[in-house]
Amino acid sequence: MITLYGFGKCFNVMDASPFVVKVDLFMRMANIPCQVKYGAKYLKVSPKGKLPFIDDGGKVVADSEAILSYLTEQYQVTLDAELTPEQKAQAYLITKSLDESLYWCLVYSRWILDESWPLTKDAFFGTLPAPLCWFLPNIIRKTVKKNLYGQGVGRHSAEEILAIADKSLQSLSTLLAEKNFFFGEQHTSFDAVVYSHLCEFISVRFDNGFENVFTKQAKTYQNLVQFCQRIEDKFYQEK
């Protein structure tokens, strides 16, 4: 059986990383059995030093896009068989937009936004023993902030980053329109991609009922909220 390595359930979604969610949902859609092992400790054994990665009987594949390509070929997955070449091209380019833009807005909303940081700190580092819990969270936060600045998103103000995220959300809402899934009435791998990002904004739940401005904005797009619920009803009934 395939083993998927991720960070772990967080904020009411199956993993804190959209890239782990993407792989997990793809395998659920394709009816590929897998077991999931959680923990940041697996970063040390990941071929690329990142999660997710999978181990398929000794064949180790890292990076979510590479994993999806491997699974599609190895297990003859036909989720996208009905898509036209044009639709596949659109899906690829939008996927890159979500991975390289909206994802970094998510990172900002959790790690840098002052109103969210205490909850992120507690969720990711709350079980650390002293003295690690006193200094490690802030060290990692500074590293994340540096990465955001280097990537480019971190050079903008909070208002500008929210506007960048909203542009992606608005575009996804327009593309989905009244359809059940992005390319019609049948789900494809692209729906796994989109859900993996949207759920980190829309489906998150905090014990105290807190919602940051990014989540509040995402939830104004009712068709995206309904899309997430549709995916969860179909593939995550254990939630």
Secondary structure as the mmCIF struct_conf table of DSSP 4:
data_model
#
loop_
_struct_conf.conf_type_id
_struct_conf.id
_struct_conf.beg_label_comp_id
_struct_conf.beg_label_asym_id
_struct_conf.beg_label_seq_id
_struct_conf.end_label_comp_id
_struct_conf.end_label_asym_id
_struct_conf.end_label_seq_id
STRN STRN1 ILE A 2 GLY A 6
STRN STRN2 CYS A 10 CYS A 10
TURN_TY1_P TURN_TY1_P1 PHE A 11 ASN A 12
STRN STRN3 VAL A 13 VAL A 13
BEND BEND1 MET A 14 MET A 14
BEND BEND2 ALA A 16 SER A 17
HELX_RH_AL_P HELX_RH_AL_P1 PRO A 18 MET A 29
TURN_TY1_P TURN_TY1_P2 ALA A 30 ASN A 31
STRN STRN4 CYS A 34 TYR A 38
HELX_RH_3T_P HELX_RH_3T_P1 ALA A 40 VAL A 45
BEND BEND3 SER A 46 SER A 46
TURN_TY1_P TURN_TY1_P3 PRO A 47 LYS A 48
BEND BEND4 GLY A 49 LEU A 51
STRN STRN5 PHE A 53 ASP A 56
TURN_TY1_P TURN_TY1_P4 GLY A 57 GLY A 58
STRN STRN6 LYS A 59 ALA A 62
BEND BEND5 ASP A 63 ASP A 63
HELX_RH_AL_P HELX_RH_AL_P2 SER A 64 GLN A 74
TURN_TY1_P TURN_TY1_P5 TYR A 75 GLN A 76
TURN_TY1_P TURN_TY1_P6 LEU A 79 GLU A 82
HELX_RH_AL_P HELX_RH_AL_P3 PRO A 85 SER A 97
HELX_RH_PI_P HELX_RH_PI_P1 LEU A 98 LEU A 102
HELX_RH_AL_P HELX_RH_AL_P4 TYR A 103 TRP A 111
TURN_TY1_P TURN_TY1_P7 ILE A 112 ILE A 112
TURN_TY1_P TURN_TY1_P8 ASP A 114 SER A 116
HELX_RH_AL_P HELX_RH_AL_P5 TRP A 117 PHE A 125
TURN_TY1_P TURN_TY1_P9 GLY A 126 THR A 127
HELX_LH_PP_P HELX_LH_PP_P1 LEU A 128 PRO A 129
TURN_TY1_P TURN_TY1_P10 ALA A 130 PRO A 131
HELX_RH_AL_P HELX_RH_AL_P6 LEU A 132 GLN A 151
BEND BEND6 GLY A 152 GLY A 152
HELX_RH_3T_P HELX_RH_3T_P2 VAL A 153 ARG A 155
BEND BEND7 HIS A 156 HIS A 156
HELX_RH_AL_P HELX_RH_AL_P7 ALA A 158 LEU A 176
TURN_TY1_P TURN_TY1_P11 ALA A 177 GLU A 178
BEND BEND8 ASN A 180 ASN A 180
STRN STRN7 PHE A 181 PHE A 181
TURN_TY1_P TURN_TY1_P12 PHE A 182 PHE A 183
STRN STRN8 GLY A 184 GLY A 184
BEND BEND9 GLU A 185 GLN A 186
HELX_RH_AL_P HELX_RH_AL_P8 SER A 189 ILE A 202
TURN_TY1_P TURN_TY1_P13 SER A 203 SER A 203
TURN_TY1_P TURN_TY1_P14 ASP A 207 ASN A 208
HELX_RH_AL_P HELX_RH_AL_P9 VAL A 213 ALA A 218
TURN_TY1_P TURN_TY1_P15 LYS A 219 THR A 220
HELX_RH_AL_P HELX_RH_AL_P10 GLN A 222 PHE A 235
TURN_TY1_P TURN_TY1_P16 GLN A 237 GLU A 238
#
